[in-house]
Amino acid sequence: MVSENNQFSISLELVEDYLFKIDFGEFGDVLTDEPPPLGSGEGPNPSRLVAAAVGNCLCASLLFALRKHKDSPGQVRATVQGELERQDGRWRIGKLEVVMQVENPDALPHLPQALASFEDFCVVTQSIRSGIPVHVKVQDTQGNALN
């Protein structure tokens, strides 16, 4: 949910093992899980959610860039290939390769302009590319700080 001051909020709750229920409020719940052997693979893991967010945001940004010039892009698709790698002994998303497809590109007179600018307007991709400051607070159930 995005508020008037550009903030948004989701809630997560452990179901069991590594299975979490993510509450998106008015948009419903999504289950996430780690793949075996850590979890049971009952839902996408967080790395896949990051990949989905990048692909979705890039598609939406390209659609916006085309539509603002009154082009009608039709179907837009993306496939995101993620690669995990060890960095300092820890697993990290090493790279994301995004392949996008646009239907009937010859019928889009403003495609060159859109392609030149759409990535700059992708909130998720640009945030990930430049790094995301994350402040972590751990509390008990009464709200007392644990870290």
N, C-alpha and C positions, 0 to 999 in steps of 0.2 A: 504494500500500500504506500503510495507517495502522498505526502502531506503538502500543505501550502508552502512549507519551508524546504522543499526538496529532500525530505527524509523519507525513508521507507523502512518497513519492519517485517520480519518473518519470525516464526517461532519453531524451535526444534525440540523434539522429545524422544528419548530413547525408548524403543519398543522392547528390544532384546538384543543381546550380543552386540552387533554393529548395525542393526536395523534401526533407522530413525524415521519418525514421521515429521515431515516439514509442513507446517501450517502456513499457507499463503493467504489466509484470511478469506476474503470473498471468492478467491479462485480455487479454494479447496486444498486438499492435502496431497503430498507426494511422498512415497516411501523411497528412501535411499539405503543402500547397503554396500558393503565391501564385497568384492568377489572372493570365492573360496581361495585359499583355506581360511582366511581371516573371518570373513562373513559367509553368508549363504547366497549372495548374488540375487536377492529378491527385488532389487531396484538398481537404478544407476548409482555409481559412486560419485563423490564430489568432483573428481577429475573429469568425468563425463558431463557433469552439469556445467563445469567451466567451458568445456568444448561446445556444448549446446548453446550456452549464452553467447559465446563469441560468434558462432555461425548464425544464430538468430539475429543478433544485433547488426552484423554485417549485411545480411539480407534486407533487414528493415531499413538500414541506412541507404543502401543502393536503391530500394524502391522509392524512398523519400526523394532522393536526388533526381531520379527519373520523373517522378510524378510532379515535382515542382515545376518542371518544364513541360508538363502536360503530355509526356510520353506515357504510353500504356504498355508496360513491360510484360504483361501476362505472367507466366509461371517463372518463379525464381527458386532455385534449389541450391543447397550447399551440402558438402560432405566435409567433415572435419576429422582429420587424422591426428591423434595425439600420440606423443612418444614420451614415455617416462624414462628418466635417467637418474643415475646416482650423482648427487652433488654433495660433496663433503660427507659422504657416507649415508645420505638421506635421499629417499625417493622424491623427485620433483617432476613437474611437467617440464620437460626439456624443450619441447616445441609443439606448436600446433600448425598443421598444414591445412589450409582451407581451400577447397575447390568449389567455386560457385558456377552455376549455370543460369543463363538468362535465355528465355524463349524468344525467338525471332529478333535477334540483335540488329539485323538489317532494317527493321521497321522502327528503330529507336534513334531518331536523328540527334538526340542529345546524349547518347551513350558515352561519347568521348569525354564530355564535360563531367558527367556523373562519375565515370571511372577515375577521373583525376581528383575528385574531392570526397567521395563517399566514405572512405576509411577514416578521414579526419573527424567525421560526425558520429562514428560508432563509439558510444560511451564505454561499452565493455572492453572492446579491443584496445582502445587507446589507454584505458585505465590499467589494463594488464601489461601493456607494453611499457608503460612508464613506472610501474610499480604501484602497489596499493598500500598506503599506511594502514596498519591494523593495530588497534589498541585492544589489549586483552585484559579483561577483569574476570577473576574467578570468585564466586560468592557461594555461601551456603544457602539453604532454603529460606533463611530469615533475612538474607541480603547482606550478611556480614562478609567483608572482604577476606579471601583466603590467600591472596598473593600480594 
